[in-house]
């Protein structure tokens, strides 16, 4: 009996990650691509020198708007402002995996977000998206708005977690139970997030988010495919050309195995990488994944 329960638990964990959601992959929606190695890394650095400020310590101060573009307004205290001002590690820093190994930046990313990811292989693609949303809400004490669904549909509210309740998972039965005294430290919050990372993923998150047209994109929106495998990237900044109306945006992701959040290069247009244009037709190609539109979604307010 114990062996059977163990098998069920391991299977459920595999289904919740970036790569192993249990829904069959829909090739008409999105396909996975191999990492696009850039043979023109030094050339790209020269072309984009005016768009990257090596001394900048946040997304807003590291990445200058392209010529002719201005940053879209983000109200102070908003989720958009939070993402735009995420702290970055020094220019040239390489992404670290959860186990301390290094991920090459060749053709993949231009900056590393300075946030801890833990020492478990949990903080992958959808996990990073959920983490950023939850961190913003937790920092602003919007505890009642922090909730995510497991892949099996069970809703996990942080408001219950901070009251001392915990989640029991036995076979196909998932339920809350009283476990400890009320507490709301960052350690409590992170333990909650690691539980979410373990049992939620791209498949469950894709069902929670609301579809949105690319033309109506906002900072904080997510390109996502919940499948097997699945992936997601998040819009962390936007600019607009006041003359032409064209919008461009920056993308961030985590990946497999669990790794630090990174600001992606644009493999489609070296001239204005890392900025992407909303003027896309049919697909969004990123260094490690191609999303076939429609794939843009938004957290419910």
Backbone as CSV, one residue per row, in Angstrom:
resi,resn,N_x,N_y,N_z,CA_x,CA_y,CA_z,C_x,C_y,C_z
1,UNK,0.838,-1.207,0.000,0.000,0.000,0.000,0.870,1.252,0.000
2,UNK,1.931,1.253,0.875,2.828,2.410,0.936,3.523,2.627,-0.401
3,UNK,3.895,1.511,-1.053,4.559,1.612,-2.350,3.640,2.245,-3.379
4,UNK,2.353,1.890,-3.340,1.381,2.458,-4.276,1.220,3.955,-4.055
5,UNK,1.113,4.382,-2.777,0.976,5.807,-2.463,2.206,6.581,-2.912
6,UNK,3.390,5.965,-2.716,4.630,6.626,-3.139,4.636,6.832,-4.646
7,UNK,4.204,5.807,-5.387,4.167,5.910,-6.850,3.226,7.016,-7.295
8,UNK,2.057,7.125,-6.649,1.082,8.166,-6.997,1.659,9.546,-6.740
9,UNK,2.346,9.716,-5.583,2.923,11.012,-5.228,3.991,11.431,-6.221
10,UNK,4.891,10.505,-6.571,5.965,10.828,-7.521,5.385,11.204,-8.873
11,UNK,4.381,10.457,-9.309,3.742,10.759,-10.595,3.126,12.144,-10.596
12,UNK,2.470,12.528,-9.494,1.829,13.847,-9.390,2.858,14.962,-9.442
13,UNK,4.006,14.742,-8.775,5.063,15.753,-8.790,5.579,15.969,-10.200
14,UNK,5.754,14.884,-10.944,6.253,15.006,-12.309,5.294,15.784,-13.186
15,UNK,4.004,15.640,-12.915,3.002,16.310,-13.743,2.929,17.800,-13.496
16,UNK,3.518,18.285,-12.400,3.338,19.687,-12.029,4.439,20.598,-12.532
17,UNK,5.505,20.071,-13.104,6.627,20.906,-13.496,6.503,21.480,-14.884
18,UNK,7.561,22.229,-15.297,7.586,22.837,-16.624,7.479,21.782,-17.711
19,UNK,8.190,20.688,-17.523,8.347,19.746,-18.616,7.330,18.618,-18.597
20,UNK,6.726,18.361,-17.432,5.950,17.143,-17.341,4.485,17.344,-16.979
21,UNK,3.842,18.395,-17.465,2.396,18.503,-17.312,1.759,17.366,-18.100
22,UNK,0.628,16.846,-17.587,0.123,15.605,-18.160,-0.731,15.781,-19.387
23,UNK,-1.078,17.005,-19.774,-1.877,17.202,-20.984,-1.007,16.992,-22.207
24,UNK,-1.444,16.194,-23.184,-0.647,15.989,-24.392,-0.337,17.315,-25.072
25,UNK,0.840,17.410,-25.634,1.246,18.646,-26.300,0.398,18.898,-27.531
26,UNK,-0.058,20.133,-27.683,-0.834,20.520,-28.851,0.091,21.268,-29.805
27,UNK,0.517,20.610,-30.847,1.529,21.179,-31.725,1.040,22.414,-32.456
28,UNK,-0.285,22.577,-32.564,-0.806,23.758,-33.243,-0.757,24.989,-32.356
29,UNK,-0.457,24.796,-31.058,-0.443,25.929,-30.138,0.967,26.402,-29.846
30,UNK,1.866,25.491,-29.580,3.227,25.871,-29.229,4.145,24.679,-29.384
31,UNK,5.384,24.940,-29.743,6.370,23.877,-29.777,7.601,24.331,-29.034
32,UNK,8.355,23.361,-28.528,9.589,23.682,-27.840,10.697,23.775,-28.866
33,UNK,11.583,24.738,-28.670,12.732,24.858,-29.545,13.983,24.648,-28.733
34,UNK,15.046,24.296,-29.408,16.327,24.197,-28.730,16.868,25.592,-28.526
35,UNK,17.770,25.728,-27.572,18.366,27.034,-27.306,19.047,27.532,-28.569
36,UNK,18.818,28.796,-28.894,19.361,29.385,-30.114,20.717,29.996,-29.813
37,UNK,21.757,29.330,-30.214,23.098,29.831,-29.938,23.401,31.003,-30.848
38,UNK,23.956,32.057,-30.282,24.275,33.246,-31.062,25.748,33.256,-31.421
39,UNK,26.043,33.221,-32.711,27.428,33.294,-33.163,27.887,34.729,-33.329
40,UNK,26.971,35.673,-33.054,27.301,37.080,-33.209,27.157,37.797,-31.877
41,UNK,27.608,37.119,-30.800,27.432,37.674,-29.461,28.127,39.022,-29.315
42,UNK,29.382,39.103,-29.781,30.123,40.356,-29.644,29.523,41.441,-30.524
43,UNK,29.038,41.060,-31.725,28.413,42.029,-32.624,27.149,42.591,-31.999
44,UNK,26.359,41.700,-31.381,25.119,42.139,-30.750,25.417,43.101,-29.615
45,UNK,26.473,42.824,-28.838,26.829,43.695,-27.721,27.142,45.095,-28.217
46,UNK,27.828,45.191,-29.368,28.163,46.497,-29.921,26.905,47.222,-30.395
47,UNK,26.023,46.486,-31.082,24.813,47.096,-31.607,23.920,47.634,-30.500
48,UNK,23.892,46.939,-29.370,22.946,47.269,-28.317,23.566,48.032,-27.163
49,UNK,24.781,48.526,-27.350,25.444,49.233,-26.261,24.605,50.403,-25.767
50,UNK,23.936,51.116,-26.691,23.144,52.279,-26.293,21.877,51.876,-25.548
51,UNK,21.460,50.608,-25.671,20.248,50.146,-25.010,20.524,49.468,-23.678
52,UNK,21.779,49.184,-23.380,22.127,48.522,-22.128,23.083,49.392,-21.328
53,UNK,22.689,49.716,-20.115,23.532,50.469,-19.195,24.142,49.490,-18.203
54,UNK,25.411,49.122,-18.356,26.031,48.111,-17.497,25.963,48.441,-16.011
55,UNK,25.833,49.719,-15.679,25.809,50.124,-14.271,24.412,50.038,-13.659
56,UNK,23.397,49.851,-14.488,22.029,49.799,-13.979,21.802,48.625,-13.048
57,UNK,21.096,48.863,-11.957,20.882,47.830,-10.939,19.464,47.256,-10.953
58,UNK,18.602,47.806,-11.802,17.239,47.295,-11.956,16.940,47.159,-13.444
59,UNK,15.822,46.525,-13.765,15.438,46.414,-15.173,15.299,47.797,-15.789
60,UNK,14.667,48.716,-15.063,14.420,50.062,-15.588,15.698,50.840,-15.832
61,UNK,16.710,50.620,-15.004,17.954,51.382,-15.163,18.995,50.641,-15.998
62,UNK,18.850,49.324,-16.169,19.798,48.556,-16.985,19.467,48.654,-18.472
63,UNK,18.180,48.643,-18.802,17.778,48.596,-20.209,17.127,49.909,-20.633
64,UNK,17.830,50.650,-21.484,17.303,51.916,-21.993,16.257,51.657,-23.079
65,UNK,15.266,52.534,-23.215,14.306,52.391,-24.318,15.030,52.531,-25.655
66,UNK,14.604,51.803,-26.684,15.183,51.987,-28.013,14.967,53.431,-28.472
67,UNK,15.771,53.875,-29.410,15.657,55.239,-29.932,14.241,55.476,-30.458
68,UNK,13.624,56.566,-30.024,12.281,56.913,-30.461,11.180,56.348,-29.582
69,UNK,11.543,55.569,-28.568,10.553,54.945,-27.688,10.617,55.537,-26.284
70,UNK,9.499,55.472,-25.594,9.409,55.931,-24.211,8.761,54.845,-23.362
71,UNK,9.176,54.754,-22.116,8.572,53.756,-21.236,7.096,54.055,-21.004
72,UNK,6.292,52.998,-21.024,4.870,53.122,-20.719,4.717,53.421,-19.235
73,UNK,3.779,54.281,-18.904,3.590,54.680,-17.513,3.203,53.490,-16.637
74,UNK,3.813,53.425,-15.467,3.475,52.402,-14.474,3.283,53.107,-13.142
75,UNK,2.084,53.046,-12.594,1.790,53.745,-11.350,2.641,53.213,-10.201
76,UNK,3.077,54.127,-9.352,3.872,53.737,-8.200,3.084,52.745,-7.344
77,UNK,3.737,51.665,-6.959,3.093,50.652,-6.137,2.355,49.586,-6.920
78,UNK,2.283,49.734,-8.247,1.575,48.757,-9.081,2.452,47.538,-9.349
79,UNK,1.818,46.470,-9.826,2.555,45.262,-10.197,3.533,45.572,-11.323
80,UNK,3.118,46.415,-12.260,3.992,46.799,-13.369,5.246,47.494,-12.857
81,UNK,5.082,48.407,-11.906,6.228,49.117,-11.342,7.137,48.158,-10.590
82,UNK,6.545,47.191,-9.900,7.336,46.191,-9.171,8.213,45.397,-10.136
83,UNK,7.638,44.918,-11.233,8.393,44.119,-12.194,9.472,44.950,-12.874
84,UNK,9.134,46.161,-13.259,10.086,47.043,-13.936,11.295,47.343,-13.055
85,UNK,11.090,47.328,-11.760,12.164,47.676,-10.830,12.757,46.474,-10.108
86,UNK,12.592,45.285,-10.683,13.231,44.110,-10.107,14.741,44.317,-10.063
87,UNK,15.391,43.917,-8.970,16.844,44.094,-8.860,17.586,43.115,-9.764
88,UNK,18.677,43.582,-10.351,19.489,42.745,-11.223,20.877,42.538,-10.636
89,UNK,21.459,41.391,-10.918,22.842,41.140,-10.535,23.750,41.939,-11.471
90,UNK,25.013,42.158,-11.095,25.921,42.951,-11.933,25.952,42.463,-13.378
91,UNK,26.103,43.407,-14.295,26.135,43.098,-15.724,27.209,42.051,-16.014
92,UNK,26.844,41.036,-16.778,27.777,39.970,-17.119,27.678,38.755,-16.217
93,UNK,26.898,38.849,-15.141,26.715,37.712,-14.241,25.993,36.581,-14.970
94,UNK,26.420,35.352,-14.721,25.787,34.193,-15.342,24.706,33.612,-14.434
95,UNK,23.682,33.051,-15.052,22.590,32.418,-14.316,23.102,31.178,-13.585
96,UNK,22.655,31.016,-12.346,22.989,29.816,-11.585,21.765,28.915,-11.460
97,UNK,22.014,27.620,-11.542,20.974,26.644,-11.293,20.821,26.458,-9.787
98,UNK,19.785,25.761,-9.384,19.512,25.552,-7.958,20.664,24.867,-7.232
99,UNK,21.465,24.077,-7.966,22.569,23.338,-7.360,23.905,24.063,-7.461
100,UNK,23.873,25.313,-7.909,25.093,26.104,-7.991,25.796,26.056,-9.328
101,UNK,25.380,25.161,-10.211,25.991,25.101,-11.536,25.600,26.337,-12.345
102,UNK,26.376,26.627,-13.385,26.177,27.841,-14.174,25.530,27.518,-15.518
103,UNK,24.614,28.396,-15.945,23.984,28.285,-17.259,24.612,29.317,-18.185
104,UNK,25.107,28.886,-19.328,25.726,29.802,-20.278,24.727,30.846,-20.757
105,UNK,25.241,32.057,-21.049,24.364,33.122,-21.549,24.366,33.176,-23.070
106,UNK,25.015,32.229,-23.716,25.175,32.275,-25.167,23.830,32.261,-25.885
107,UNK,23.399,33.432,-26.340,22.177,33.527,-27.115,20.896,33.420,-26.322
108,UNK,20.951,33.436,-24.978,19.743,33.213,-24.183,19.323,34.436,-23.385
109,UNK,20.208,35.023,-22.592,19.784,36.092,-21.687,20.804,37.224,-21.613
110,UNK,20.309,38.399,-21.180,21.144,39.587,-21.057,21.341,40.036,-19.620
111,UNK,20.561,39.498,-18.688,20.688,39.910,-17.289,20.076,38.845,-16.391
112,UNK,20.478,38.888,-15.115,20.002,37.927,-14.122,19.308,38.681,-12.997
113,UNK,18.079,38.295,-12.684,17.331,38.928,-11.594,17.914,38.481,-10.258
114,UNK,18.110,39.431,-9.358,18.761,39.157,-8.074,17.737,38.743,-7.018
115,UNK,17.213,37.526,-7.165,16.278,36.945,-6.200,16.707,35.511,-5.914
116,UNK,16.640,35.101,-4.653,16.977,33.734,-4.281,15.943,32.767,-4.853
117,UNK,16.378,31.549,-5.169,15.457,30.563,-5.741,15.382,29.283,-4.919
118,UNK,16.104,29.214,-3.800,16.109,28.001,-2.996,17.100,26.987,-3.528
119,UNK,17.198,25.855,-2.848,18.175,24.823,-3.204,17.515,23.529,-3.667
120,UNK,16.264,23.632,-4.082,15.546,22.472,-4.604,15.238,22.694,-6.081
121,UNK,15.062,21.605,-6.805,14.770,21.698,-8.241,13.279,21.966,-8.449
122,UNK,12.830,23.154,-7.988,11.414,23.496,-8.026,11.123,24.772,-8.809
123,UNK,11.997,25.762,-8.688,11.769,27.098,-9.251,12.030,27.079,-10.755
124,UNK,11.057,26.577,-11.519,11.209,26.453,-12.961,10.394,27.534,-13.668
125,UNK,9.739,27.218,-14.776,9.137,28.278,-15.600,7.875,28.892,-14.998
126,UNK,6.806,28.122,-14.873,5.574,28.659,-14.292,5.786,29.064,-12.843
127,UNK,6.705,28.375,-12.166,6.992,28.683,-10.766,7.507,30.110,-10.613
128,UNK,8.385,30.526,-11.522,8.926,31.887,-11.461,7.826,32.917,-11.681
129,UNK,6.910,32.628,-12.596,5.791,33.542,-12.862,4.905,33.665,-11.630
130,UNK,4.566,32.532,-11.019,3.728,32.554,-9.817,4.459,33.227,-8.668
131,UNK,5.746,32.981,-8.565,6.541,33.560,-7.482,6.563,35.077,-7.556
132,UNK,6.777,35.627,-8.758,6.826,37.081,-8.904,5.492,37.715,-8.519
133,UNK,4.403,37.112,-8.974,3.080,37.636,-8.629,2.850,37.572,-7.118
134,UNK,3.174,36.432,-6.520,2.959,36.248,-5.087,3.868,37.146,-4.254
135,UNK,5.114,37.325,-4.678,6.053,38.195,-3.949,5.517,39.624,-3.907
136,UNK,5.011,40.086,-5.038,4.459,41.444,-5.088,3.294,41.572,-4.118
137,UNK,2.382,40.621,-4.157,1.212,40.671,-3.282,1.614,40.554,-1.813
138,UNK,2.575,39.688,-1.507,3.017,39.507,-0.120,3.692,40.771,0.396
139,UNK,4.558,41.361,-0.420,5.254,42.585,-0.010,4.283,43.731,0.254
140,UNK,3.149,43.714,-0.446,2.149,44.770,-0.280,1.003,44.359,0.651
141,UNK,1.180,43.221,1.329,0.234,42.731,2.338,-1.154,42.428,1.778
142,UNK,-1.197,42.046,0.504,-2.459,41.622,-0.111,-2.572,40.096,0.007
143,UNK,-2.540,39.613,1.228,-2.449,38.178,1.473,-3.637,37.397,0.916
144,UNK,-4.830,37.996,0.969,-6.024,37.295,0.500,-6.012,37.062,-1.009
145,UNK,-5.152,37.788,-1.727,-5.096,37.633,-3.181,-4.075,36.586,-3.621
146,UNK,-3.343,36.031,-2.659,-2.338,35.018,-2.993,-2.989,33.641,-2.955
147,UNK,-3.210,33.072,-4.104,-3.779,31.726,-4.187,-3.486,31.145,-5.564
148,UNK,-3.229,29.850,-5.589,-2.964,29.144,-6.839,-3.638,27.778,-6.772
149,UNK,-3.861,27.204,-7.935,-4.464,25.874,-8.008,-3.402,24.822,-8.281
150,UNK,-3.523,23.685,-7.596,-2.693,22.540,-7.932,-3.132,22.017,-9.297
151,UNK,-2.334,21.141,-9.877,-2.690,20.555,-11.162,-3.993,19.765,-11.075
152,UNK,-4.323,19.252,-9.876,-5.569,18.506,-9.711,-6.771,19.408,-9.461
153,UNK,-6.560,20.749,-9.477,-7.650,21.691,-9.311,-7.838,22.208,-7.902
154,UNK,-7.128,21.653,-6.915,-7.275,22.083,-5.521,-6.692,23.481,-5.339
155,UNK,-7.489,24.385,-4.773,-7.050,25.772,-4.578,-6.325,25.917,-3.240
156,UNK,-5.157,26.551,-3.286,-4.338,26.735,-2.088,-4.223,28.226,-1.794
157,UNK,-4.917,28.683,-0.758,-4.914,30.092,-0.370,-3.849,30.355,0.687
158,UNK,-3.047,31.388,0.463,-2.034,31.730,1.463,-2.674,32.204,2.760
159,UNK,-3.856,32.794,2.692,-4.544,33.269,3.892,-4.806,32.115,4.862
160,UNK,-5.056,30.922,4.338,-5.237,29.749,5.197,-3.890,29.267,5.730
161,UNK,-2.884,29.316,4.868,-1.538,28.880,5.259,-1.022,29.713,6.432
162,UNK,-1.191,31.038,6.361,-0.682,31.905,7.419,-1.475,31.749,8.718
163,UNK,-2.643,31.120,8.645,-3.426,30.830,9.844,-2.959,29.550,10.535
164,UNK,-2.008,28.858,9.912,-1.477,27.635,10.507,-2.004,26.361,9.887
165,UNK,-2.823,26.479,8.856,-3.326,25.289,8.175,-2.299,24.790,7.160
166,UNK,-2.311,23.492,6.926,-1.422,22.882,5.957,-2.225,21.935,5.068
167,UNK,-1.601,21.459,4.002,-2.306,20.649,3.013,-1.905,19.187,3.135
168,UNK,-2.895,18.330,3.209,-2.675,16.889,3.231,-2.992,16.316,1.855
169,UNK,-2.047,15.553,1.309,-2.239,14.932,0.001,-2.077,13.431,0.164
170,UNK,-3.175,12.719,0.047,-3.156,11.267,0.180,-3.877,10.663,-1.013
171,UNK,-3.098,10.094,-1.918,-3.687,9.552,-3.135,-4.350,10.654,-3.930
172,UNK,-5.623,10.495,-4.236,-6.361,11.506,-4.990,-7.085,12.497,-4.095
173,UNK,-6.879,12.399,-2.774,-7.574,13.262,-1.827,-6.647,14.349,-1.308
174,UNK,-7.056,15.601,-1.496,-6.287,16.754,-1.041,-7.181,17.606,-0.153
175,UNK,-6.684,17.967,1.044,-7.507,18.756,1.951,-6.642,19.542,2.938
176,UNK,-7.248,20.568,3.530,-6.588,21.374,4.555,-6.730,20.691,5.911
177,UNK,-5.754,20.945,6.802,-5.864,20.487,8.183,-5.102,21.461,9.083
178,UNK,-5.545,21.589,10.334,-4.878,22.471,11.291,-3.561,21.834,11.708
179,UNK,-2.451,22.602,11.594,-1.144,21.999,11.838,-0.259,22.775,12.799
180,UNK,-0.339,24.102,12.793,0.596,24.888,13.586,-0.032,26.229,13.953
181,UNK,0.714,27.037,14.700,0.211,28.345,15.116,0.248,29.318,13.943
182,UNK,-0.618,30.321,13.938,-0.588,31.329,12.871,0.777,32.007,12.793
183,UNK,1.246,32.241,11.586,2.544,32.892,11.379,2.612,33.414,9.951
184,UNK,3.316,34.519,9.763,3.391,35.126,8.435,4.765,35.735,8.192
185,UNK,5.811,34.953,8.416,7.163,35.401,8.119,7.478,35.086,6.661
186,UNK,8.592,35.637,6.152,8.968,35.319,4.779,9.282,33.833,4.644
187,UNK,9.812,33.232,5.707,10.081,31.794,5.687,8.791,31.010,5.492
188,UNK,7.724,31.433,6.177,6.414,30.792,5.997,5.947,30.936,4.550
189,UNK,6.098,32.143,4.028,5.680,32.417,2.653,6.444,31.531,1.675
190,UNK,7.759,31.405,1.866,8.564,30.624,0.929,8.209,29.139,0.997
191,UNK,7.905,28.624,2.189,7.484,27.224,2.306,6.168,27.009,1.557
192,UNK,5.288,27.997,1.643,4.031,27.935,0.889,4.319,27.883,-0.604
193,UNK,5.225,28.741,-1.067,5.534,28.784,-2.497,6.172,27.480,-2.963
194,UNK,7.021,26.875,-2.141,7.636,25.607,-2.547,6.592,24.496,-2.654
195,UNK,5.558,24.563,-1.824,4.459,23.606,-1.968,3.748,23.836,-3.300
196,UNK,3.487,25.103,-3.621,2.846,25.440,-4.892,3.719,24.986,-6.056
197,UNK,5.030,25.254,-5.982,5.939,24.824,-7.045,5.845,23.314,-7.274
198,UNK,5.664,22.562,-6.180,5.668,21.101,-6.255,4.424,20.534,-6.922
199,UNK,3.278,21.195,-6.737,2.022,20.609,-7.180,1.260,21.440,-8.213
200,UNK,1.797,22.572,-8.613,1.202,23.378,-9.684,2.210,23.474,-10.821
201,UNK,1.775,23.949,-11.969,2.675,24.060,-13.109,2.031,24.831,-14.243
202,UNK,2.587,24.695,-15.427,2.068,25.449,-16.567,0.622,25.083,-16.890
203,UNK,0.276,23.817,-16.713,-1.081,23.385,-17.044,-2.104,24.045,-16.133
204,UNK,-1.850,24.033,-14.824,-2.796,24.633,-13.878,-2.804,26.151,-13.992
205,UNK,-1.627,26.758,-14.167,-1.562,28.216,-14.258,-2.261,28.723,-15.508
206,UNK,-2.093,28.026,-16.621,-2.733,28.445,-17.872,-4.249,28.491,-17.726
207,UNK,-4.798,27.596,-16.911,-6.246,27.572,-16.695,-6.706,28.715,-15.799
208,UNK,-5.819,29.197,-14.932,-6.178,30.276,-14.009,-6.149,31.648,-14.673
209,UNK,-5.280,31.815,-15.660,-5.093,33.123,-16.285,-6.157,33.395,-17.343
210,UNK,-6.376,34.683,-17.619,-7.369,35.098,-18.605,-6.697,35.462,-19.923
211,UNK,-7.251,35.024,-21.064,-6.673,35.362,-22.367,-6.711,36.867,-22.615
212,UNK,-5.703,37.371,-23.309,-5.656,38.789,-23.655,-4.996,38.927,-25.025
213,UNK,-5.453,39.878,-25.811,-4.880,40.108,-27.138,-3.523,40.783,-27.013
214,UNK,-2.604,40.446,-27.910,-1.267,41.043,-27.883,-1.352,42.562,-27.971
215,UNK,-2.307,43.072,-28.735,-2.465,44.516,-28.868,-2.840,45.204,-27.576
216,UNK,-3.361,44.444,-26.617,-3.744,44.995,-25.313,-2.765,44.599,-24.212
217,UNK,-1.585,44.201,-24.600,-0.581,43.729,-23.651,-0.280,44.748,-22.560
218,UNK,-0.055,44.234,-21.339,0.377,45.045,-20.208,1.569,44.375,-19.540
219,UNK,2.353,45.160,-18.815,3.425,44.585,-18.016,2.795,43.626,-17.009
220,UNK,3.369,42.439,-16.880,2.818,41.424,-15.992,2.066,40.334,-16.723
221,UNK,1.753,40.559,-18.012,1.096,39.522,-18.803,2.069,38.370,-19.056
222,UNK,1.512,37.220,-19.386,2.303,35.994,-19.477,2.034,35.267,-20.795
223,UNK,3.098,34.938,-21.518,2.976,34.015,-22.648,3.126,32.618,-22.054
224,UNK,2.122,31.775,-22.252,2.136,30.476,-21.574,1.542,29.388,-22.444
225,UNK,2.121,28.214,-22.324,1.538,27.003,-22.887,1.572,25.934,-21.805
226,UNK,0.410,25.449,-21.429,0.331,24.381,-20.447,0.208,23.055,-21.140
227,UNK,1.292,22.320,-21.227,1.259,21.048,-21.933,2.371,20.141,-21.475
228,UNK,2.737,19.192,-22.310,3.785,18.235,-21.976,4.749,18.132,-23.148
229,UNK,5.811,18.937,-23.180,6.202,19.886,-22.131,5.414,21.191,-22.226
230,UNK,5.590,22.061,-21.221,4.969,23.381,-21.218,6.003,24.433,-20.855
231,UNK,5.637,25.689,-21.061,6.580,26.761,-20.721,5.813,28.066,-20.548
232,UNK,6.454,29.050,-19.910,5.862,30.378,-19.742,6.960,31.412,-19.578
233,UNK,6.701,32.615,-20.082,7.593,33.765,-19.907,6.715,34.954,-19.536
234,UNK,7.279,35.920,-18.823,6.485,37.038,-18.324,7.001,38.372,-18.853
235,UNK,6.085,39.264,-19.195,6.421,40.611,-19.664,6.799,41.458,-18.449
236,UNK,8.043,41.956,-18.405,8.508,42.694,-17.229,8.720,44.186,-17.480
237,UNK,8.608,44.633,-18.716,8.698,46.067,-19.009,8.174,46.311,-20.416
238,UNK,7.724,47.550,-20.678,7.213,47.910,-21.996,7.559,49.355,-22.331
239,UNK,7.746,49.604,-23.632,7.966,50.957,-24.143,7.061,51.158,-25.349
240,UNK,6.869,52.420,-25.739,6.033,52.714,-26.906,6.608,53.886,-27.678
241,UNK,6.494,53.809,-29.001,6.892,54.913,-29.862,5.693,55.847,-29.991
242,UNK,5.768,57.081,-29.469,4.612,57.986,-29.484,4.184,58.398,-30.886
243,UNK,5.077,58.271,-31.851,4.759,58.662,-33.226,4.048,57.546,-33.984
244,UNK,4.617,56.344,-33.918,4.064,55.218,-34.674,3.078,54.377,-33.864
245,UNK,3.159,54.484,-32.542,2.295,53.680,-31.683,2.828,52.283,-31.417
246,UNK,3.956,51.920,-32.046,4.512,50.575,-31.855,4.929,50.368,-30.400
247,UNK,4.663,49.178,-29.893,5.064,48.824,-28.533,6.126,47.726,-28.572
248,UNK,7.055,47.800,-27.642,8.053,46.752,-27.469,8.101,46.361,-25.997
249,UNK,8.616,45.170,-25.732,8.560,44.655,-24.371,9.766,43.774,-24.053
250,UNK,10.021,43.612,-22.755,11.073,42.732,-22.259,10.434,41.494,-21.648
251,UNK,11.112,40.360,-21.790,10.616,39.098,-21.257,11.579,38.516,-20.234
252,UNK,11.020,37.864,-19.222,11.826,37.162,-18.220,11.321,35.732,-18.102
253,UNK,12.217,34.834,-17.719,11.841,33.434,-17.543,12.756,32.753,-16.533
254,UNK,12.273,31.623,-16.019,13.134,30.603,-15.438,12.980,29.401,-16.358
255,UNK,13.715,28.333,-16.098,13.641,27.192,-17.006,14.009,25.926,-16.247
256,UNK,14.321,24.870,-16.970,14.682,23.592,-16.363,16.167,23.314,-16.546
257,UNK,16.843,22.755,-15.530,16.335,22.570,-14.171,16.121,23.918,-13.490
258,UNK,15.638,23.927,-12.252,15.339,25.170,-11.542,16.523,26.120,-11.613
259,UNK,16.242,27.389,-11.908,17.316,28.362,-12.121,16.834,29.772,-11.845
260,UNK,17.814,30.691,-11.753,17.489,32.085,-11.496,16.707,32.677,-12.667
261,UNK,15.901,33.684,-12.349,15.125,34.371,-13.382,16.063,35.205,-14.246
262,UNK,15.843,35.195,-15.539,16.732,35.881,-16.486,15.935,36.737,-17.468
263,UNK,16.546,37.842,-17.915,15.946,38.704,-18.936,16.414,38.189,-20.291
264,UNK,15.470,37.802,-21.135,15.795,37.116,-22.380,16.294,38.043,-23.483
265,UNK,17.203,37.517,-24.291,17.583,38.168,-25.535,16.446,37.983,-26.543
266,UNK,16.476,38.757,-27.614,15.524,38.594,-28.713,16.259,37.958,-29.888
267,UNK,16.023,36.672,-30.173,16.732,36.003,-31.262,16.211,36.381,-32.643
268,UNK,15.103,37.119,-32.690,14.485,37.464,-33.970,15.059,38.729,-34.582
269,UNK,15.559,39.623,-33.745,16.049,40.910,-34.231,17.210,41.378,-33.362
270,UNK,18.418,41.124,-33.828,19.619,41.476,-33.080,19.702,42.974,-32.844
271,UNK,19.200,43.762,-33.783,19.357,45.214,-33.714,18.706,45.826,-32.483
272,UNK,17.514,45.317,-32.073,16.907,45.921,-30.891,16.687,44.942,-29.742
273,UNK,17.389,43.808,-29.782,17.398,42.910,-28.635,17.990,43.639,-27.423
274,UNK,17.434,43.427,-26.218,16.505,42.377,-25.810,15.024,42.736,-25.948
275,UNK,14.722,43.894,-26.539,13.325,44.287,-26.697,12.653,43.465,-27.794
276,UNK,11.398,43.090,-27.557,10.565,42.395,-28.538,9.471,43.349,-28.997
277,UNK,8.999,43.193,-30.235,7.924,44.030,-30.752,6.587,43.299,-30.675
278,UNK,5.534,44.057,-30.381,4.191,43.468,-30.388,3.708,43.224,-31.818
279,UNK,4.458,43.734,-32.794,4.097,43.518,-34.204,4.594,42.148,-34.643
280,UNK,3.951,41.116,-34.154,4.340,39.743,-34.480,3.197,39.065,-35.215
281,UNK,3.542,38.101,-36.026,2.531,37.402,-36.814,2.574,35.905,-36.522
282,UNK,1.596,35.446,-35.780,1.434,34.009,-35.596,2.229,33.352,-34.496
283,UNK,3.404,33.900,-34.178,4.233,33.237,-33.189,5.144,34.223,-32.473
284,UNK,5.604,33.810,-31.298,6.620,34.533,-30.547,7.773,33.567,-30.326
285,UNK,8.907,33.859,-30.940,10.070,32.986,-30.814,11.014,33.552,-29.768
286,UNK,11.255,32.808,-28.711,12.200,33.191,-27.669,13.388,32.233,-27.736
287,UNK,14.476,32.510,-27.026,15.669,31.675,-27.161,15.459,30.186,-26.900
288,UNK,14.532,29.826,-26.006,14.382,28.417,-25.660,12.971,27.873,-25.892
289,UNK,12.129,28.679,-26.521,10.753,28.214,-26.765,10.096,29.082,-27.831
290,UNK,9.218,28.473,-28.635,8.389,29.213,-29.581,6.929,29.055,-29.185
291,UNK,6.267,30.192,-28.951,4.841,30.193,-28.620,4.053,30.517,-29.883
292,UNK,3.049,29.720,-30.177,2.161,30.016,-31.290,0.922,30.723,-30.756
293,UNK,0.612,31.868,-31.328,-0.470,32.712,-30.836,-1.834,32.116,-31.192
294,UNK,-2.856,32.361,-30.335,-2.814,33.200,-29.136,-2.224,32.443,-27.948
295,UNK,-1.373,33.095,-27.191,-0.750,32.452,-26.032,-0.578,33.424,-24.871
296,UNK,-1.038,34.682,-25.053,-0.851,35.699,-24.017,-2.018,35.670,-23.033
297,UNK,-1.682,35.688,-21.734,-2.718,35.652,-20.696,-2.366,36.608,-19.562
298,UNK,-3.335,36.800,-18.658,-3.175,37.797,-17.592,-3.748,37.279,-16.279
299,UNK,-3.086,37.636,-15.177,-3.628,37.318,-13.861,-4.929,38.086,-13.652
300,UNK,-5.904,37.438,-13.060,-7.154,38.112,-12.732,-6.902,39.094,-11.600
301,UNK,-7.484,40.270,-11.712,-7.255,41.314,-10.713,-8.091,41.051,-9.471
